[in-house]
């Protein structure tokens, strides 16, 4: 699927080096992995069938592809390119510039690089790529809510390709000219499980990342003691939320897309 197209990695466009994702293979039919987890099962003693116990990825997904250019890459350019692509301290954003992929991006790190030589001259690299997820990322859904503390009913759509699991949003709360508590009830998930924080100071903000389970604010401090730790989670589709805050709030729902590599 990545045939003769440009890309951006960690904010650097491949056109800076005239590089394209391409292949020397003349075949126009390729197979790439889309979804290949380990299925966990168990069987009770003396029973005659297995029971489903979930799926897991024991290792991050990997994919190999080549980047090439018609130009000869001298040693100075090779050093620049290798410095850009390798030795990074984490997963970086990878964007593939094809019409059907422009709204999505991956996060990956290159774990192995081989030189591609043609007639003794370097024209590119073969990359082994490790991704942080079997999903790529679409545009997140953002919901902005203002409330006077009495509560407001809103809807947030989780459009991720995860039908039987949850997606965990980022909640950012902003107080007004007085301290405030804030809470969110996801009626689509449970009528009793309330996400709640007490004592947001005046003219302040707080960000709660429900996937990473982190809380940070404008000033350094220990915020978890004011949070009931009912991390907010969203089901597939429309989620009916009741938001209470004397101020305003942004709820950002990530979009996980199962499109393959």
C-alpha positions as CSV (number, residue, x, y, z in Angstrom):
1,X,0.0,0.0,0.0
2,X,3.0,2.3,0.5
3,X,4.2,2.5,-3.1
4,X,6.0,5.5,-4.5
5,X,4.7,8.1,-2.0
6,X,6.3,10.8,0.2
7,X,6.0,10.9,3.9
8,X,6.7,13.0,7.0
9,X,8.5,11.7,10.1
10,X,8.8,13.7,13.3
11,X,7.8,16.8,11.4
12,X,10.4,16.4,8.6
13,X,9.1,15.9,5.1
14,X,10.9,13.3,3.0
15,X,11.1,15.8,0.0
16,X,13.9,17.4,1.9
17,X,16.0,14.5,0.7
18,X,14.0,13.6,-2.4
19,X,13.0,10.3,-0.7
20,X,9.9,8.3,-1.5
21,X,8.5,5.1,0.1
22,X,8.8,2.7,-2.8
23,X,9.7,-0.8,-3.8
24,X,11.9,-2.4,-6.5
25,X,9.5,-5.3,-6.5
26,X,7.7,-5.4,-9.9
27,X,4.7,-7.1,-8.4
28,X,1.7,-4.9,-7.7
29,X,0.2,-7.4,-5.2
30,X,1.4,-7.3,-1.6
31,X,0.1,-8.7,1.7
32,X,0.4,-6.6,4.9
33,X,-0.7,-7.5,8.4
34,X,-3.7,-5.6,9.7
35,X,-4.7,-7.5,12.9
36,X,-2.8,-10.4,14.4
37,X,-3.1,-10.6,18.2
38,X,-2.8,-13.7,20.4
39,X,-6.2,-14.9,21.4
40,X,-6.3,-16.0,25.1
41,X,-8.5,-18.9,26.0
42,X,-9.0,-21.3,28.9
43,X,-10.8,-24.6,29.5
44,X,-12.4,-25.9,32.6
45,X,-11.3,-29.4,33.7
46,X,-13.4,-32.2,32.1
47,X,-15.2,-29.7,29.9
48,X,-15.4,-29.9,26.1
49,X,-14.9,-26.4,24.9
50,X,-12.6,-23.4,25.3
51,X,-13.7,-20.0,26.6
52,X,-12.6,-16.7,25.3
53,X,-10.4,-14.7,27.8
54,X,-9.3,-11.7,25.7
55,X,-6.7,-10.8,23.1
56,X,-3.2,-9.4,23.6
57,X,-0.2,-8.2,21.6
58,X,2.9,-9.7,23.2
59,X,5.1,-7.4,21.1
60,X,4.5,-4.2,19.2
61,X,3.6,-4.6,15.5
62,X,6.4,-4.4,13.0
63,X,6.5,-3.6,9.3
64,X,9.4,-3.3,6.7
65,X,9.5,-0.9,3.8
66,X,12.1,0.9,1.7
67,X,12.7,4.6,1.0
68,X,14.6,5.5,-2.1
69,X,15.6,8.4,-4.3
70,X,16.9,8.7,-7.9
71,X,19.8,10.8,-6.6
72,X,23.0,9.4,-5.2
73,X,23.2,9.9,-1.5
74,X,26.7,11.1,-0.5
75,X,28.0,10.5,3.0
76,X,27.0,13.9,4.3
77,X,23.4,13.3,3.3
78,X,23.4,9.8,4.6
79,X,24.5,11.0,8.0
80,X,21.7,13.6,8.1
81,X,19.1,11.0,7.1
82,X,20.3,8.4,9.5
83,X,20.4,11.0,12.3
84,X,16.8,12.0,11.5
85,X,15.5,8.4,11.4
86,X,17.5,6.4,14.0
87,X,18.6,6.6,17.6
88,X,15.4,8.3,18.7
89,X,14.2,8.2,22.3
90,X,10.6,7.2,21.6
91,X,7.8,6.7,19.1
92,X,7.5,9.6,16.6
93,X,4.7,10.7,14.3
94,X,4.7,9.1,10.8
95,X,2.4,10.5,8.1
96,X,1.9,8.8,4.8
97,X,0.9,11.3,2.0
98,X,-1.6,9.3,0.0
99,X,-5.2,10.5,-0.5
100,X,-6.8,7.7,1.5
101,X,-4.3,8.2,4.4
102,X,-4.1,12.0,4.8
103,X,-6.5,12.0,7.7
104,X,-4.4,9.4,9.7
105,X,-1.0,9.0,11.2
106,X,1.1,6.4,12.9
107,X,3.6,6.5,15.8
108,X,6.7,4.5,15.2
109,X,10.4,4.0,15.7
110,X,12.9,2.6,13.3
111,X,14.7,-0.4,14.8
112,X,16.9,-1.4,11.9
113,X,18.2,0.3,8.8
114,X,20.0,-1.3,5.8
115,X,21.6,0.7,2.9
116,X,20.2,0.2,-0.6
117,X,23.0,0.3,-3.3
118,X,22.5,0.5,-7.0
119,X,25.6,0.0,-9.1
120,X,27.7,0.6,-6.1
121,X,26.0,3.9,-5.1
122,X,23.6,4.5,-2.2
123,X,20.1,5.4,-3.3
124,X,18.1,4.7,-0.1
125,X,17.4,2.6,2.9
126,X,15.4,-0.4,4.0
127,X,13.7,0.2,7.3
128,X,12.3,-2.1,10.0
129,X,9.6,-0.1,11.7
130,X,8.1,-0.8,15.1
131,X,4.7,0.8,15.9
132,X,3.2,1.7,19.2
133,X,-0.1,0.2,18.4
134,X,-1.9,-2.0,15.9
135,X,-4.1,1.0,15.3
136,X,-3.2,4.3,13.6
137,X,-4.6,7.6,14.7
138,X,-7.4,9.7,13.2
139,X,-8.5,13.2,14.1
140,X,-9.6,13.2,17.8
141,X,-13.1,14.2,18.7
142,X,-13.2,17.4,20.9
143,X,-16.1,18.5,23.0
144,X,-16.1,21.9,24.7
145,X,-18.6,22.4,27.6
146,X,-19.3,25.6,29.6
147,X,-21.4,25.2,32.8
148,X,-22.5,27.2,35.9
149,X,-22.3,24.1,38.2
150,X,-25.8,22.9,37.7
151,X,-25.0,20.2,35.2
152,X,-25.3,19.9,31.4
153,X,-26.2,16.9,29.2
154,X,-23.9,16.5,26.2
155,X,-23.1,13.8,23.6
156,X,-19.6,12.7,22.5
157,X,-19.0,10.2,19.7
158,X,-16.3,7.6,20.0
159,X,-15.6,6.7,16.4
160,X,-12.7,4.3,17.1
161,X,-12.5,0.8,15.5
162,X,-12.8,-0.9,18.9
163,X,-16.4,-2.3,19.1
164,X,-16.1,-4.3,22.4
165,X,-13.6,-2.2,24.4
166,X,-13.2,1.3,25.8
167,X,-11.3,4.5,24.7
168,X,-10.0,6.8,27.4
169,X,-10.1,10.5,26.7
170,X,-8.2,13.5,28.0
171,X,-10.2,15.9,30.2
172,X,-9.0,19.5,30.7
173,X,-11.0,21.6,33.2
174,X,-10.8,25.3,33.6
175,X,-12.1,27.1,36.7
176,X,-13.5,30.7,36.7
177,X,-13.2,33.3,39.4
178,X,-13.8,30.9,42.2
179,X,-12.7,27.3,43.1
180,X,-14.8,24.5,41.7
181,X,-15.4,20.8,41.8
182,X,-16.1,19.0,38.5
183,X,-17.5,15.7,37.5
184,X,-18.6,13.6,34.5
185,X,-21.2,10.8,34.5
186,X,-21.2,8.6,31.3
187,X,-24.8,7.3,31.3
188,X,-24.0,5.1,28.3
189,X,-21.5,3.1,30.4
190,X,-22.9,3.3,34.0
191,X,-25.4,5.3,36.0
192,X,-23.3,5.0,39.1
193,X,-19.7,5.4,38.1
194,X,-18.8,9.1,38.4
195,X,-15.6,10.7,37.4
196,X,-15.0,13.4,40.0
197,X,-12.4,16.0,41.1
198,X,-12.7,18.2,44.1
199,X,-11.1,21.6,44.7
200,X,-9.8,23.1,41.4
201,X,-8.4,26.4,42.4
202,X,-9.7,29.7,41.0
203,X,-8.3,30.8,37.6
204,X,-6.6,27.5,37.2
205,X,-6.6,24.5,34.9
206,X,-6.2,20.7,35.3
207,X,-5.5,18.0,32.7
208,X,-6.5,14.4,33.4
209,X,-5.2,11.8,30.9
210,X,-7.4,8.8,31.5
211,X,-5.4,6.4,29.3
212,X,-2.0,7.2,30.9
213,X,-3.7,7.8,34.3
214,X,-1.9,11.0,34.9
215,X,-3.1,14.4,36.4
216,X,-1.2,17.6,35.9
217,X,-2.1,21.3,36.5
218,X,-0.9,24.8,36.0
219,X,1.2,24.7,39.1
220,X,3.2,21.7,40.3
221,X,1.5,19.7,43.0
222,X,0.0,16.4,44.1
223,X,-3.5,16.3,42.4
224,X,-4.4,12.6,42.7
225,X,-5.5,13.0,46.3
226,X,-8.4,15.2,45.1
227,X,-9.5,12.8,42.4
228,X,-11.7,9.8,43.0
229,X,-9.7,7.8,40.4
230,X,-12.8,6.7,38.4
231,X,-11.0,7.2,35.1
232,X,-13.4,8.2,32.4
233,X,-14.0,5.7,29.6
234,X,-16.0,5.9,26.5
235,X,-17.9,3.1,24.6
236,X,-18.1,2.8,20.8
237,X,-20.5,5.2,19.3
238,X,-22.5,7.9,21.0
239,X,-21.8,8.5,24.7
240,X,-24.4,10.4,26.8
241,X,-22.5,12.5,29.4
242,X,-23.6,14.7,32.2
243,X,-21.0,17.4,33.0
244,X,-20.9,19.5,36.1
245,X,-18.4,22.3,36.5
246,X,-18.4,26.0,37.5
247,X,-16.3,26.9,34.5
248,X,-15.5,25.2,31.3
249,X,-14.1,21.8,30.1
250,X,-12.7,20.1,27.0
251,X,-13.0,16.4,26.5
252,X,-10.7,15.0,23.8
253,X,-11.5,11.5,22.6
254,X,-8.7,9.8,20.5
255,X,-9.7,8.0,17.3
256,X,-8.0,4.6,16.8
257,X,-8.3,3.4,13.2
258,X,-7.7,-0.2,12.1
259,X,-6.3,0.3,8.6
260,X,-3.1,-1.8,8.5
261,X,0.4,-0.9,7.7
